[in-house]
Amino acid sequence: TCPQCHRSASLDQRGLRGFQRNRLLEAIVQRYQQGRVAAAAAKCQLCDRSPPEPAAVLCEQCEVLYCAACQLRCHPARGPFAKHRLVPPPGHPGAPGGGGSEASGKGAAGGGGGGRKVPTCAEHDLENYSMYCVSCRSPVCYQCLEEGRHAKHDVKALGAMWKQHKAQLSQALNGISDKAKEAKEFLVQLKNLLQQIQENGLDYEACLVAQCDALVDALTRQKAKLLTKVTKEREHKLKIVWDQINHCTLKLRQSTGLMEYCLEVIKENDPSGFLQISDALIKRVQVSQEQWVKGALEPKVSAEFDLTLDSEPLLQAIHQLDFIQMKFPVTVPPVPLLQLEKCCTRNNSVTLAWRMPPLSHNPVEGYILELDDGDGGQFREVYVGKETLCTIDGLHFNSTYNARVKAFNSSGVGPYSKTVVLQTSDVAWFSFDPSSAHRDIVLSNDNQTATCSSYDDRVVLGTAAFSKGVHYWELHVDRYDNHPDPAFGIARINVVKDMMLGKDDKAWAMYVDNNRSWFMHCNSHTNRTEGGVSKGATVGVLLDLNKHNLTFFINGQQQGPPAFENVEGVFMPALSLNRNVQVSLWQLSLSCP
């Protein structure tokens, strides 16, 4: 059976030669052989160089191959050579019969091999193939259709089937070409992977060496500490023993001297003289004897060291030291779960809390919290870190914010959580801020009342920050002595706090005495207005960030025109005063007088 056409045939006396010839393979081999012969023969036949130069032209009349130089020298295009026909040499793309094209005649003969012979039917030598038997999958002639076994088979025109099969082969080749391209890219990927494995292997080796060196260093440091403890214990024991030796030696000398003295006294024969000192001497001997009580002649310390180093757990840990094998493939983290019961708002601050779902095996290196602009705009990152609780300050009052969170690790960023909607307060409730106030400011009444310990003006800010909306608050003058000039208004967070409010470019204020008031910004005093403050007075501040202006009130009446126009940005309530004034936050409301 033929592995190509899958036809079964019985072998005759010709043996394998009886199989149908593969004409396509013969044509390819013939073209290849002709090309080699033509390439080998296409050398200049008149060159005196060794090896000869490649032929540039072939003269059909002379039947001689010339290189460019020999053609100009030996075969000029004039005289009797003018009518000669010069053609490209065999094997050249433009040569007759070259490049696998079908040619005939003299030019083909000059090309060395002639055109391809039109194939004839294997069963009818005088008939050319003209049809294709679909059932047998082989070309046939008309006579085969009329007389042969293909008479009742499904046949089609040879040219049509040739084009159809060529198209199918081209399409299949396109698929193979795409796969070959993918295979090349995959090989490049594998080669890059080899390089990465090599580099990562070296990196991990260096990391392992560094970790082991760190363990050895830690063990060396701990060894030094333990040796220090042993040395201290040894010195302590030696000191106690030496002290005991010195003490015992001193007592022994005293006892020995007393004994020798008593022996000499006993030798005396004068009773009166003996009795004169005997009582005192007996007491002295008894006291000396009492010094050698039980335990006095025992060492206070042992020669053994009560220090036991249990190194077995560490040795076990060293023997068990190995790489951690992840049981689960590391992928991006799952969706974080927002803990709605812990999410809340206060004034213009929002607090969000979240956690990872249970039984989550993928590690989490951090979280990204995103918040929109409070007006349905684009989300922006407001926090990136490892915490699962975050408070964002300085938002707009009376605004609705959307928040979402996602987790990330070395494999990438996980999906977003569900969006939570948070509404900031309509009204700003704030107090004086002790953390940003000047050190001379004295706060009391839960930071609702402010005074100062200095005769110089000092600044204190509120805890709220305003960037849009309409805000009104009032301050009550609790104490007003010796006609000071307190200043009320708004300021940036970085306002100068050791001088009157409004003297720098970070504050907009009204300062007032007991008779009149002025507006001040950048140390510029404007709009002097009659009417001052005293003990019990109320000063109102109206910040309208929709119209971008600032207005002041005293005891419910507007003090002068709107103080400042084109006020834009983020502002905090501000106050400056000295020790002669005490002011309290009294009322905060969206409604003004």
FENPE-V556370 format. One record per residue. OMEGA is omega as a letter, one per 20 degrees, with the letter a starting at -180 (999 if undefined). D_CENTER is the distance of its C-alpha to the mean C-alpha in whole Angstrom. Layout:
((OMEGA/D_CENTER) (OMEGA/D_CENTER))
This chain:
((r/63) (a/62) (a/58) (a/57) (r/60) (r/60) (r/64) (a/66) (r/69) (a/72) (r/73) (a/76) (r/78) (r/76) (a/73) (r/70) (r/71) (r/72) (r/68) (a/67) (r/66) (a/62) (r/63) (r/60) (r/59) (r/62) (a/61) (r/58) (a/60) (r/62) (a/60) (a/58) (r/61) (r/63) (r/60) (a/60) (a/64) (a/64) (r/61) (a/63) (a/66) (r/65) (r/66) (a/68) (a/72) (a/73) (r/71) (r/72) (r/68) (j/67) (a/65) (r/66) (r/64) (a/62) (r/65) (a/64) (r/67) (r/70) (a/73) (a/75) (a/78) (a/78) (a/76) (r/74) (a/70) (r/70) (a/67) (a/66) (a/68) (r/71) (r/71) (a/72) (a/74) (a/76) (a/76) (a/76) (r/76) (r/79) (a/83) (r/83) (a/80) (a/79) (r/80) (a/78) (r/74) (a/71) (r/68) (a/65) (r/65) (a/65) (r/61) (a/60) (a/58) (a/61) (r/64) (a/66) (a/65) (r/62) (r/58) (r/60) (r/62) (a/65) (r/68) (r/71) (a/74) (r/75) (r/72) (r/70) (r/73) (r/72) (r/68) (r/69) (r/69) (a/70) (a/68) (r/67) (r/70) (a/70) (r/69) (a/72) (a/72) (a/73) (a/76) (a/77) (a/77) (a/79) (r/76) (r/73) (r/70) (a/69) (r/68) (r/65) (a/66) (a/63) (a/64) (a/65) (r/62) (r/64) (a/66) (r/70) (a/72) (a/75) (r/77) (a/75) (a/75) (a/78) (a/80) (a/77) (a/75) (a/72) (a/75) (a/73) (r/70) (a/67) (r/67) (a/65) (a/65) (a/64) (r/62) (r/61) (r/59) (r/58) (a/56) (a/55) (r/54) (r/53) (r/50) (r/49) (r/49) (r/47) (r/44) (r/44) (r/43) (r/40) (r/39) (r/39) (r/38) (r/35) (r/34) (r/35) (r/32) (r/30) (r/31) (r/31) (r/27) (r/27) (r/28) (r/26) (r/23) (r/25) (r/25) (r/22) (r/21) (a/24) (a/22) (r/19) (r/21) (a/23) (a/20) (r/18) (r/22) (r/22) (a/19) (r/20) (r/23) (r/22) (r/20) (r/23) (a/26) (r/24) (r/23) (r/27) (r/28) (r/26) (r/29) (r/32) (r/31) (r/31) (r/34) (r/36) (r/35) (r/36) (r/39) (r/40) (a/40) (r/42) (r/45) (r/45) (r/46) (r/48) (r/50) (r/50) (r/52) (r/54) (r/55) (r/56) (a/58) (r/60) (r/60) (a/62) (r/64) (r/65) (r/66) (r/68) (a/70) (a/71) (a/72) (r/74) (r/75) (r/76) (r/78) (r/80) (a/81) (a/82) (r/84) (r/85) (r/87) (r/88) (a/90) (r/92) (a/93) (r/94) (r/96) (r/98) (a/99) (a/100) (a/102) (a/104) (a/107) (a/108) (a/107) (r/107) (r/104) (a/102) (a/102) (a/101) (a/98) (a/97) (a/96) (a/93) (r/93) (r/92) (a/90) (r/88) (r/88) (r/87) (r/84) (r/83) (a/83) (r/81) (r/78) (r/78) (r/77) (a/75) (r/72) (r/73) (r/73) (r/70) (a/67) (r/64) (r/61) (r/61) (r/60) (r/58) (r/54) (r/53) (a/49) (r/48) (r/44) (a/43) (a/41) (r/41) (r/38) (r/36) (r/37) (r/37) (r/33) (r/33) (a/35) (a/32) (a/29) (r/27) (r/24) (r/23) (r/23) (r/21) (a/24) (r/21) (a/19) (r/15) (a/14) (a/13) (r/14) (a/17) (r/18) (r/19) (r/22) (r/23) (a/26) (a/28) (r/31) (r/29) (a/28) (r/30) (r/31) (a/33) (r/34) (r/31) (r/29) (r/27) (r/26) (r/23) (a/23) (r/21) (r/21) (r/20) (r/23) (r/25) (r/25) (a/21) (a/20) (a/16) (r/14) (r/12) (r/9) (a/10) (r/12) (r/12) (a/15) (a/17) (r/21) (a/23) (a/26) (a/28) (r/30) (a/29) (a/26) (r/23) (r/20) (r/18) (r/15) (r/17) (r/15) (a/11) (a/12) (a/13) (r/17) (r/19) (a/21) (r/21) (r/23) (a/23) (r/26) (r/28) (r/28) (r/31) (r/34) (a/36) (r/33) (a/31) (r/27) (a/25) (r/22) (a/20) (r/16) (a/14) (r/12) (r/8) (a/8) (a/7) (r/9) (a/8) (a/9) (a/13) (r/16) (r/17) (r/20) (a/23) (r/24) (a/26) (a/28) (a/29) (r/32) (a/33) (r/36) (a/39) (a/40) (r/39) (a/40) (r/39) (r/41) (a/41) (a/37) (a/38) (a/35) (a/35) (r/39) (a/41) (r/42) (r/46) (r/45) (a/47) (r/45) (r/47) (a/48) (r/44) (r/43) (a/45) (a/48) (r/47) (a/50) (r/50) (a/51) (r/52) (r/54) (r/51) (r/49) (a/46) (r/43) (a/41) (r/39) (a/38) (a/35) (r/35) (a/33) (r/35) (r/33) (a/35) (a/39) (a/42) (r/42) (r/45) (a/46) (r/49) (a/50) (r/53) (a/55) (a/56) (a/58) (a/59) (r/61) (r/62) (r/61) (a/57) (r/55) (a/52) (a/50) (r/48) (a/45) (a/41) (r/39) (a/35) (a/33) (r/34) (r/37) (a/40) (a/41) (r/44) (a/46) (r/48) (r/45) (a/45) (r/46) (a/43) (a/41) (a/38) (r/41) (a/44) (r/47) (r/50) (a/52) (r/56) (a/59) (a/62) (a/63) (a/61) (r/57) (r/55) (a/52) (r/49) (a/46) (r/45) (r/49) (a/51) (a/53) (r/54) (r/57) (a/59) (r/60) (a/63) (a/62) (a/60) (r/59) (r/61) (a/60) (a/59) (r/58) (r/55) (r/53) (r/51) (r/47) (r/47) (a/43) (a/43) (r/40) (r/41) (r/44) (r/42) (a/45) (a/46) (a/49) (r/51) (r/54) (a/56) (r/58) (a/57) (r/58) (a/56) (r/56) (r/57) (r/55) (a/51) (a/50) (r/47) (r/46) (r/42) (a/40) (r/37) (r/33) (a/33) (r/36) (r/37) (a/40) (a/42) (r/45) (a/47) (r/50) (a/52) (r/54) (a/57) (r/55) (a/53) (r/51) (r/50) (a/47) (a/50) (r/49) (a/46) (r/46) (r/45) (r/49) (a/51) (999/55))
